[in-house]
Amino acid sequence: MCNRFQLQASSAEVAATFGLTDVALSGLNLPHEMFPRRPGLVLTAGGARLMEWGWPGPKGASGPVTNVRNLESPFWRGALANPERRCLIPMTRFCEWEGEAGAKRARWFGISDQPVFAAAGVWRPLDDGAVFAMLTTAPNPLVAAVHPKAMPVLLAGKQALRWTLLPWEEAQAMVASYPAAAMWVE
């Protein structure tokens, strides 16, 4: 499951990709590599901010939940239904691991004609900040060759902001595998 991604882009590049003003990102120290329980850049209908990656798990969970798999789960229903709780997670590539334990290697994926793109996400405020989780979906054939369970829900360009605005009935249509032919892997 995607638990590592990079954002190797300037705030100006991120702003231009999603049709924002560079001012929206000013003052944010953009991390270049993100892992669970660390801050990552998140774009919401209310603006850009850093949030910790990992949603508090259900009672008895061993740690935070980083990926949203079951869109029908009552655990996620409130955040998904509310456009104000949906977000974009900008990135330039994401990682899936290939191989057996002890010999795994990182395989990086991106979108060929989109140097900066986003994963669909949800976020929530906490007493001491805010957290986010990334939506996943069935993998396309390119990703499935490395990780057959899932891939992030990828959104590209200015249209990606629709994820944070549309009613859930319409936003649900955006939850799909990105076309393999439009992606690269290294």
C-alpha positions in Angstrom: 0.0 0.0 0.0 1.2 3.5 -0.7 3.0 4.6 2.4 5.7 6.7 0.9 5.6 9.5 -1.7 7.6 12.5 -2.8 7.0 16.1 -3.7 10.0 17.3 -5.6 8.5 20.6 -6.8 8.5 24.2 -5.7 5.5 25.9 -4.2 5.1 27.8 -7.5 4.9 24.6 -9.5 2.3 23.1 -7.1 0.3 26.4 -7.2 0.4 26.5 -11.1 -0.6 22.8 -11.3 -3.8 23.2 -9.3 -4.7 26.8 -10.3 -3.8 28.3 -7.0 -1.9 31.5 -6.2 1.7 31.0 -4.9 0.6 33.1 -1.9 -1.6 30.2 -0.8 1.6 28.2 -0.2 3.8 30.9 1.1 5.4 30.3 4.4 4.9 26.5 4.2 8.1 24.4 4.4 7.2 21.8 1.9 8.6 18.4 2.8 10.1 16.5 -0.1 9.5 13.0 1.1 6.5 11.9 3.1 5.9 8.9 5.3 3.1 8.0 7.8 3.0 10.1 11.0 4.9 12.9 9.4 3.6 16.2 7.9 2.7 16.4 4.3 1.2 19.2 2.2 -2.5 19.0 1.8 -4.8 21.2 -0.3 -8.4 21.7 0.9 -11.2 23.9 -0.2 -10.1 26.2 2.6 -6.4 26.4 1.4 -3.1 24.8 1.7 -1.5 23.5 4.9 0.7 20.9 6.4 -1.0 18.0 8.1 0.2 14.7 9.7 -0.3 11.6 7.6 -2.4 9.1 9.5 -6.0 9.2 10.7 -6.7 8.0 14.3 -7.7 4.3 13.9 -10.8 2.8 15.3 -10.8 1.7 18.9 -8.2 -1.1 19.4 -6.2 -0.2 16.3 -2.5 -0.5 16.6 -1.8 2.8 14.9 -3.2 5.5 12.6 -4.8 4.6 9.3 -3.0 6.0 6.3 -5.1 4.6 3.4 -8.8 4.6 2.8 -9.8 1.4 1.1 -13.4 0.7 1.9 -15.5 3.7 0.8 -18.7 2.2 2.1 -17.3 1.9 5.7 -19.1 4.0 8.3 -15.6 4.9 9.5 -15.0 7.1 6.4 -18.6 8.0 5.4 -18.8 11.4 7.1 -15.5 12.7 5.7 -16.2 11.4 2.2 -19.7 12.9 2.2 -18.5 16.3 3.2 -16.5 18.2 0.4 -14.9 20.3 3.1 -13.2 17.2 4.5 -11.9 16.0 1.2 -8.4 17.0 0.2 -5.7 16.7 -2.4 -2.3 15.4 -1.5 0.2 16.8 -4.0 3.1 14.6 -5.1 5.6 14.0 -8.0 5.8 10.2 -7.5 4.7 7.5 -5.1 6.4 4.3 -4.0 5.3 0.7 -3.9 7.6 -2.1 -2.7 8.6 -5.1 -4.9 10.2 -8.3 -3.8 10.3 -10.5 -0.7 11.2 -9.4 2.8 14.9 -8.7 3.1 15.2 -8.1 -0.6 12.5 -5.5 -1.3 13.2 -2.6 -3.6 11.4 0.7 -4.0 9.5 1.1 -7.3 8.5 4.7 -8.1 5.4 5.6 -10.1 4.3 8.9 -11.7 2.1 10.4 -14.4 3.9 10.9 -17.7 2.6 14.3 -18.7 2.0 15.6 -15.2 5.2 16.3 -13.2 3.0 17.3 -10.2 -0.3 15.5 -9.5 -2.3 14.6 -6.4 -3.8 11.7 -4.6 -7.4 12.0 -3.4 -7.6 12.2 0.4 -9.7 13.0 3.4 -8.7 15.1 6.4 -10.0 16.0 9.9 -9.1 18.4 12.6 -7.7 17.2 15.9 -7.1 19.2 19.1 -3.4 19.6 18.2 -3.6 20.0 14.4 -5.0 18.1 11.5 -4.5 14.7 9.9 -5.1 13.1 6.5 -5.5 9.7 4.8 -5.1 8.8 1.2 -7.8 7.1 -0.9 -6.8 3.9 -2.8 -8.5 1.9 -5.5 -7.9 -1.2 -7.6 -4.5 -1.0 -9.3 -4.1 -0.5 -13.0 -1.9 -3.2 -14.8 1.3 -1.2 -14.4 1.0 -0.8 -10.6 -0.6 -4.3 -10.2 2.6 -5.9 -11.5 4.3 -4.6 -8.4 1.5 -4.2 -5.9 -1.6 -6.2 -6.9 -3.8 -5.0 -4.0 -4.3 -1.2 -4.6 -2.9 2.1 -5.8 -3.6 5.7 -4.8 -6.6 7.5 -6.4 -4.6 9.9 -8.7 -6.0 13.2 -9.8 -4.2 15.5 -12.3 -4.4 19.2 -13.2 -6.8 21.9 -12.3 -9.7 19.4 -12.6 -8.4 17.7 -9.5 -9.8 20.5 -7.3 -13.2 19.3 -8.1 -12.6 16.5 -5.6 -12.8 19.1 -2.8 -16.0 20.7 -4.2 -18.4 18.2 -5.6 -21.2 16.4 -3.8 -20.2 12.8 -2.9 -22.6 11.4 -5.5 -20.5 13.1 -8.2 -17.0 12.9 -6.5 -17.4 9.1 -6.3 -16.9 8.9 -10.1 -13.4 10.3 -9.6 -12.4 7.2 -7.5 -10.8 5.1 -10.3 -7.5 3.6 -11.4 -5.4 6.1 -13.3 -4.8 4.8 -16.9 -1.6 2.7 -17.0 -0.7 4.0 -20.4 -0.4 7.5 -19.0 2.0 6.5 -16.2 5.7 5.6 -15.8 7.5 3.4 -13.4 11.2 3.3 -12.4 
